[in-house]
Amino acid sequence: MTIIEYIQTLSDNPYFGAGFGLASLGVGAAFLRKGSQVATILFKRHYMITLEVPCRDKSYQWLLQWITHKGARKTQHLSVETSFELKDTGHVNTKYEFIPSIGTHFFKYKGNWIKVQRTREQQTLDLHMGIPWETVQLTAFGNDRTIYFEILEEARQMALKEHEGKTIMYTALGSEWRQFGHPRKKRPVDSVVLGDGIATRILNDCKEFINNPGWYSDRGIPYRRGYLLYGPPGCGKSSFITALAGELERGICVLNLSERGLTDDRLNHLLAVAPQQTIILLEDIDAAFRDRSEENHRVKTAYEGLNNLTMSGLLNCLDGVASTEARILFMTTNYKEKLDAALVRPGRVDVKEYIGYCNKNQVEQMFLRFYRGPNKLEALELAREFAEGVISQGKDVSPAQIQGFFMFYKNDPQQVLTNISQIWELTK
């Protein structure tokens, strides 16, 4: 029997014909399934654009808030974030923010339908934030990525608007900066009464530095500025820096050099990754180091041995090869004489200002700010009388002492004049 006759015989067999038909259907279905998968992949690759935003990215929370307010308003699958907001009246309001929950959501933006998929990996933790790893994935038709630039920019502008008129404080947590507390209402610069011309000099110097980056680059000078405010406690050093940050529309990164586990490498990393548009503040710099000419240059504390920061490491972070630029750094101290000369040399500290006890003009200005009467001439006369009475005592007095004294007589300037001698007793 030839091969052709054999095949014809098999084809006449009904069992073989049925089996061959089923096999053909299976092969056809497999080809269709594979073809549809390939077609889907090709369609997504060439006709759809996807954006993935991980929870570690700065725009993650901005995007979730934007999606809630501008995009998926009608979604019924929500998560809640509860916060507390202090009003000017002194009352604390509870604030609920609803954001899209884990799952899939859809919204329309400028005529384009966008799919939002928020996922959470229960088995994977973000080691820095201590929460499960999350991502948000946006998918839209087309291949124009500008739609995502526009969304992210709108989300950023919305977040900035919420913080408008406020100062954000940051603190170091591990190897990154984390917002500390709620944004604070900006404090006017003139609310901190310093000695004659000090506030104006520092403010003008900061503005000149910020507005002239090209001047530094043209001359090959590192684009950074360091300030040292020194003087007795309670004279307004930290308060002025807070007000200055508000005036310059910058946040404040507060860095504690006595923190447990702080090393040279970690300090260098923190300065390198500090948020943009911020002032770095090193308070009480003398508490971390003394002059190296002394036998024991490190201050003895309860944490001795736990802080591995060295003086040479700090100096390199401030003015070394790897130190960052476009930076404004403030240091404060109550004891300038305890600081190492290398720490306060030009290049590391460019401006030094003494913030001392009150003079007559400061006392007068503080009185006028605290007691604002309808009769300006009468208020001015009372302020001069009060300032003269304070100075005539012949004792040093700080702005903190005067403000604390005013708090005992909030609405009675006459009692303030009568009890001037109690300033040093009531504020001990």
Secondary structure by P-SEA (a helix, b strand, c coil): ccaaaaaaaaaacaaaaaaaaaaaaaaaaaaaaaaaaaaaaaaaaccbbbbbbcccccaaaaaaaaaacccccccccbbbbbbcccccccbbbbbbbbccccbbbbbbcccbbbbbbbbbccccccccccccbbbbbbbbccccaaaaaaaaaaaaaaaaaaaccbbbbbbbccccccccccccccccccccccccaaaaaaaaaaaaaaacaaaaaaaccccbbbbbbbccccccaaaaaaaaaaaacbbbbbbccccccccaaaaaaaaaaccccbbbbbccccccccccccccccccccccccccccaaaaaaaaccccccccbbbbbbbcccccccccccccccccbbbbbccccaaaaaaaaaaacccccaaaaaaaaaaaaaaaaaccccccaaaaaaaaaaccccaaaaaacccccccccc
